[in-house]
Amino acid sequence: MHAAYEPWDAVRGAEIIAGLADVEGGTLVVLHALQEAFGYVPEPAIPMIAEARNLSRAEVHGVFTFYHDYRHEPAGKHVLKLCRAEACQAAGGDALAARAEAALGIKLGKTTPDQLVTLEPIYCLGLCATAPSAMLDGRLVGRLDEKRLDALVAEAQR
């Protein structure tokens, strides 16, 4: 698990949820706070959020699954995000995504068995004028090609 994240604890989760009871933004703010604390949104947190926000579990689950930024399990040590927006796809992003999946042996949205790399989709980094883009651990990389992708994958595997 990433060193900055706390291990899931229901008591700590309840504290986070309760501390945001009066904050505008509702469910999204709570989901972000939980992911910031634990590195993902643990499944047991969904009914806790629903109860605290007077929502159904289905409503909270719907928000949680609608947005691609929320993780269902802890991320790896490194997070490689590949832009999957239409412009990046049209500029060769599909082939690059397939290349990254093959190199890491996982599909988008998954983490390598050694917990070293999480490969995630992201939808528009704003750098897609001529070539696909990516992000490694928060660092933007534009003009992605096979060579740059291979270097990112190698860096993430260290």
Secondary structure, DSSP 8 states (H G I E B T S, - for coil): --TTS----HHHHHHHHHHTTT-TTHHHHHHHHHHHHHSS--TTHHHHHHHHHT--HHHHHHHHHHSTT--SS---SEEEEEE-SHHHIIIIIHHHHHHHHHHHTS-TTEE-TTSSEEEEEES--S--SSS--EEETTEEE-S--HHHHHHHHHHHT-
